[in-house]
Structures are given as C-alpha cells and as structure tokens.
C-alpha cells in the first residue's frame, strides 16, 4: 500500500512516526469525561470485547440501577476496571445504543469536531497497544486523569472520513471471512459428533441387523449388542476432594498433578494450568488418587460434561470434587466409554440430570445410572480405532481453520494500526 510523502517522529512509542502534516493532541484536548446522569427507564448495558451490549436487567437490583449513568448512542465508553485481571478483552467501545452502565465506567464527550468512526479504530489501537500497560504493577483501575495527558494523532477531518470509510469496508470483509470459517468449524464439529454417535450406537457395519435398545435416545442398536449402565462397566466411580477441606494446599509445583475441570477439554487433558499437591496430601486423599485409563468426567460448573481419558504423562495424579472418575472394568474399553460420553445426547442428559443450583452438579448415582451400549471388547477396539482415524482428520481441518482465523485477526489488527497511525496511506 502507499505511504505518505513525509513523516515526523511523534515522540510516542506506540505511535512511532506519523505523517508530517498530522497534528498531535492530548487525550484531554480531544475528549472530556461526560457528566454523569441517570435514567432508570433505559436498559442496562456493559462493554464486551469492544462492543456495547445489553445486560440482563432482571439480575440488577433497582437500587443498583439507580446509580448507573446514561450512555448514549455515539458516546465512547471505557472500562477502566481490573486491568490486571482482564488484559485480553477490548475495553473501549463506540456505543450504538442508549443504555445505562456502571458508574465505574468512563464515558467521553468529544471536545473537537471529529469522525467518531475513525477514532473508534484509533482508540482500539490505543487500548490494545498502550492503555492495558497502564494497569501493570499495583494499579488495577484507571481514572480519566491517568489517560488525560496521553498523546493521540489528529489527522485532517477529510482524511479521518476516508480512513473510517476504508476501515469499515475492509474490516467488514475480514469479519465476514472469519464468520465463514467459524461456521465451517461448527459444521466440522457437528460432523464429528454425528460420526462418533453413529459409531458408538450403530457400529461400523451398515448392513448389521438392528434391535430396539429400549432407550429412546439411543434408538436401535446392532442385534448382538447389549445395553448396560455405566456402573455395571466400572470398577469404581468416585470424585475428588478440595485439599483445603483436609487442611492442605494446592501448589504451583510439586510431585503429584492435581487435575481440575480447567484441565479437561473434549477428549483430552491440557498441561496448563498447572496444579500440584504433595505426597502427604495425595495419601490423605487416596480415595481420589487416579490410575492410568481412568475416564475423567466434569460433574460441576460451566465445563459440566467434558470428558478425557487419563494418560501416563499426567501420572501420578489426583483430582478435586468437580471431577468424577470412572475406572472401567474388563467389559469396556476406556476410549469407547469416553467417546460414548462425549456425544451430544449424553451432554443433554447430563444437563437435565444436573441439580440446577448455584452451579450445576451431577451426582455419582446419576452418572453411574447412565445407559451405555456394550459391544464386544474386540468390536469396541475397532470402533475406537475408526473414531481415532476419522476424528484426527477432522481435528486437523479444524486446527487449520482456527489458524486461518488467527491470521485474519492479526491482519485486521495490523491493518487498523497501519491506517490510523499513518503507516499506510488510503486517501
């Protein structure tokens, strides 16, 4: 792309060199903090990943809503709270709706005539590249005074208009390309689920004679298969304990891995986050000491229903009360069991059976009573190998799509940065 004829040093690290005819202005000269007003008749809103979104009014007490401030369509909103704990989310947005938001947010008035769509993109880069760094160290929350003297560029208004139009056009196309790839990923995941469900309920022979399983959501199964309860295929079904209930601590390094729900994804265990306990704690909690090929099943919280088989690389290991483990007996292959448990039907059943309290929680009794198809061990092994081969191909396709999405996101950010700071000329 083209560049401008000449540049000058802005003196600001995150801006670098800027076009020679562009002005620099302090944040406080471009924007001021809007005076707080209230209106309980407006819906509640908040900022989420660089956009103003509606919040559930029913969850916000009337007394709290009365303290909320009015955010109008066309106002800039800044979330200056808890920067140390949320360095990923975009924290500045141009509102496209009339709402009330927490009084902890900063709402801006512009002091000069400017193109708000251009400054939406400039503040996006200011947020990503610079503002988040202000929350490092002890400070977790900013006020307007912390950013008031920050330098921003101020191109001629005509150029602002053209850059805003260019970025709107280009980023819309990039977002559309990302959405297409995300939809393709969802279709691949759906295909994987259908393939697994068919394999564990119908087997691999399309010509096999079928019979009624006696379980509505399983439907017909091969004539020579059985249906059993998970507890009939298990040596043990149990769950872990929180070390603090035993007067012990979770460590950041140690000898025994302590696997929590955060470590369990769909079909695999993640290395991080790392949690450990010492040998004494593991002995005290020996009831939940894990073994090779234990099938881990998340029974509480947002990750309810996630499944993985324990492999050697994570042993020795223990777990907490949010994770159940099923120790298969000689009737069932561990990976056949785990593949059966990842089906959408089991997920739906899990959520239906879970107690809907502060957080959903599935009991050991309910888990043990889940029905499961039971081919011979030899046929189970064939099914597991088939699923492994076919889902690996699908996982590879998903991974490639995810990489493409990340490259598009990187390109989008690079394009925005280049245009709004004048590294690239579009007008």
JOCORQUI-V848303 format. One line per field, one symbol per residue. phi: phi as a letter, one per 30 degrees, with the letter a starting at -180 (. if undefined). psi: psi as a letter, one per 30 degrees, with the letter a starting at -180 (. if undefined). burial: 1 if it has 16 or more other ideal C-beta (glycine too) atoms within 10 Angstrom, else 0. Layout:
BEGIN
phi->???
psi->???
burial->???
END
This chain:
BEGIN
phi->.dbddbbbddicedcidbedcdccbdedddbbddddbbadddddbacbhibdbdcdeddceeddddddcdccejddbbccchddcbccddcbbcdcacbcbedddccccddbdacddddedddddedddbddddcdiddcbcceddcecdcbdbdeeddeddddddddddddddddddddddddddddddddddddddddcciccdcddcbddiceddidbeecdcbbceddcbdababdbdeddcicbdccalccdcdceddccdjaccdcdcbbbdddddddcdecdcbeidcdbdcbiddejdbacdcedccdabbcddbcbccdcddbdeddeddddddedddddeddddddcebdbcdddddddedbdbddeddedddddddddddddddddddddddddddddddedddeedddcidbccb
psi->llllelllkfgkefebklkffklkkleffellkkkklljffllkllkjhgkklkljeffjkeeeeffllkjlkfkkkkjgkheffigekkgkljkgljlklkfflkkkkkflkljeeefeeefeeeeeeeefffglbekfkllefffegkkllilkeeeeeeeeeeeeeeeeeeeeeeeeeeeeeeeeeeeeeeeeeeefffafjfgkkllkffjefebklkegllklleffgkekkalalkeffggllklflaekkjklfffkajflkkelkkkllleeeeeehfegkllkgkjkjkgkafgkfkklkklefglllllaffklkkjkagfkkefeeeeeffleeeeeeeeefkkibekkkkleeeeffklkkialeeeeeeeeeeeeeefeeeeeeeeeeeeeeeeeeeeeeeeeeeefggfkkg.
burial->0001001001000110011001000010011001000000010111100101001000000000100111100011111110100000011111101111110011110100011011111111111101110010000001010110011111100011111101100110010001001000100100011001101111100000000010000100110010000111110011111010000100100101111110110010100000111000110110011100111111110011111111000100111111111111001111111111111001101100110000011100011101111110001101110010001000000100100010010001101111111111110
END
